[in-house]
Amino acid sequence: MNLLPVLREYVTELSQKMDNKSIAQMAGLSEDTEYQIDKTNLQKLLIDYDSKIPLFSFVAKDEIAIRMGHYYCTVVVNLLDKKIIWIELRSTKNTLCKLIKHFPRQFSTLKAISMDLWKPYELAVQELCLQVHIVYDKFHISRWLNGYIDTERRCYQR
């Protein structure tokens, strides 16, 4: 009996929950062997990846800090199934344009996109998805309004 397919399946299951080093130790493999098994499995998943992405109706776009300072990562999430669609290590207008151009079929059914108040992303959506409603993130709206309220409160106190 050939145990290699069973071992690969076992490593694949573990890789969804553990890091490569821990899997290699647990399975009694070298880290290089485990890495190669994981890499092969990921390459198989990438085949026809774009065609497996569902159509989008509602997405959310936001940035997260990846390091202290001004190093941001753009994250786009499908709001219907709560799955990440795209992660990019930049935060520019071209980041969103690139995503929309990469998945034209999926974005053809987009109805609304939630985002912060950053103008370049708004311009990208307006240029590429003319029929899409932009819904501003409530946390950014409340921070913006609280800033105005604080300014008025300070003026009133003076």
C-alpha positions in Angstrom: 0.0 0.0 0.0 1.3 3.4 -1.0 1.2 5.7 2.1 2.4 8.9 0.3 -1.2 10.1 -0.7 -2.4 9.4 2.8 0.5 11.4 4.2 -0.1 14.3 1.8 -3.7 14.4 2.8 -2.8 14.3 6.5 -0.3 17.2 6.0 -2.9 19.1 4.0 -5.5 18.8 6.8 -2.9 19.9 9.4 -1.7 22.9 7.3 -5.1 24.5 7.7 -4.7 24.7 11.5 -0.9 24.7 12.1 2.4 26.1 11.0 4.8 24.2 8.7 7.4 23.7 11.4 4.9 22.1 13.9 3.5 19.9 11.2 7.0 18.6 10.2 7.7 17.8 13.8 4.4 16.1 14.4 4.5 14.0 11.1 8.2 13.2 11.5 9.1 15.0 8.3 11.9 17.4 7.5 10.7 21.0 7.2 11.7 21.0 3.6 9.6 18.0 2.8 6.6 19.5 4.6 7.1 22.8 2.8 7.2 21.1 -0.6 4.0 19.1 0.2 2.3 22.3 1.3 3.5 24.3 -1.7 2.3 21.5 -4.1 -1.1 21.6 -2.5 -1.3 25.4 -2.7 -0.4 25.3 -6.4 -3.2 22.8 -7.0 -5.6 25.2 -5.3 -4.5 28.1 -7.5 -5.5 26.3 -10.7 -8.7 28.0 -11.8 -8.8 30.0 -8.6 -10.2 33.1 -10.3 -13.1 31.0 -11.8 -14.0 29.7 -8.3 -14.5 33.2 -6.8 -18.2 33.9 -6.5 -19.9 36.9 -7.9 -19.9 39.8 -5.5 -22.9 41.9 -4.5 -21.6 43.6 -1.5 -17.9 44.1 -0.5 -16.0 46.0 2.1 -12.6 47.6 1.7 -10.4 48.8 4.5 -6.7 49.1 5.4 -4.9 47.6 8.3 -1.5 48.6 9.6 1.1 46.0 9.0 3.9 47.8 10.8 4.2 50.9 13.1 4.1 54.1 11.0 2.4 54.4 7.7 2.7 50.9 6.2 -0.7 49.7 5.3 -2.3 46.7 3.7 -5.6 46.9 1.7 -8.1 44.2 2.6 -11.3 43.5 0.5 -14.0 41.2 2.0 -17.0 39.7 0.4 -19.8 40.7 2.9 -22.1 37.9 2.0 -19.8 35.0 3.0 -17.3 37.1 5.2 -14.4 35.8 3.2 -11.3 37.8 2.2 -11.2 38.4 -1.5 -7.9 40.3 -1.8 -5.0 41.5 0.3 -2.5 43.9 -1.1 0.6 45.3 0.6 -0.2 48.8 -0.6 -2.9 51.3 -0.1 -3.3 53.3 -3.3 -6.0 54.1 -5.8 -4.3 51.6 -8.2 -4.7 48.8 -5.6 -8.5 48.9 -5.9 -8.3 49.4 -9.7 -6.0 46.4 -10.0 -8.5 44.2 -8.0 -11.5 45.2 -10.0 -9.7 44.6 -13.3 -8.4 41.2 -12.0 -12.0 40.0 -11.3 -14.2 41.7 -13.9 -16.8 38.9 -13.9 -17.2 38.9 -10.2 -17.4 42.7 -9.9 -20.0 43.0 -12.7 -22.7 42.2 -10.2 -21.5 44.5 -7.5 -24.2 46.6 -5.9 -22.4 48.4 -3.1 -19.0 48.8 -1.6 -18.3 49.8 2.0 -15.2 51.9 2.5 -13.6 54.7 4.5 -13.6 58.3 3.4 -10.3 58.2 1.5 -10.8 60.0 -1.8 -8.5 57.9 -4.1 -10.6 54.8 -3.4 -13.8 56.7 -4.0 -12.4 57.9 -7.4 -11.3 54.4 -8.3 -14.8 53.0 -7.7 -16.5 55.9 -9.6 -14.1 55.3 -12.6 -14.5 51.6 -12.8 -18.0 50.7 -11.3 -20.3 53.5 -12.3 -23.5 51.8 -11.0 -22.1 51.0 -7.6 -23.3 52.6 -4.4 -20.6 53.7 -2.0 -21.4 53.1 1.7 -19.1 54.9 4.1 -17.8 53.0 7.0 -19.7 54.0 10.2 -16.5 54.1 12.3 -14.9 56.6 10.0 -18.0 58.7 9.8 -18.4 58.7 13.6 -14.7 59.7 14.1 -15.2 62.5 11.5 -18.4 63.8 13.2 -16.8 63.5 16.7 -14.0 65.7 15.5 -16.4 68.4 14.4 -18.3 68.1 17.7 -15.1 68.5 19.7 -14.1 71.6 17.7 -17.5 73.2 18.3 -17.5 72.3 22.0 -14.0 73.8 22.4 -15.1 77.0 20.6 -18.3 77.2 22.8 -16.2 76.8 26.0 -13.9 79.6 25.0 
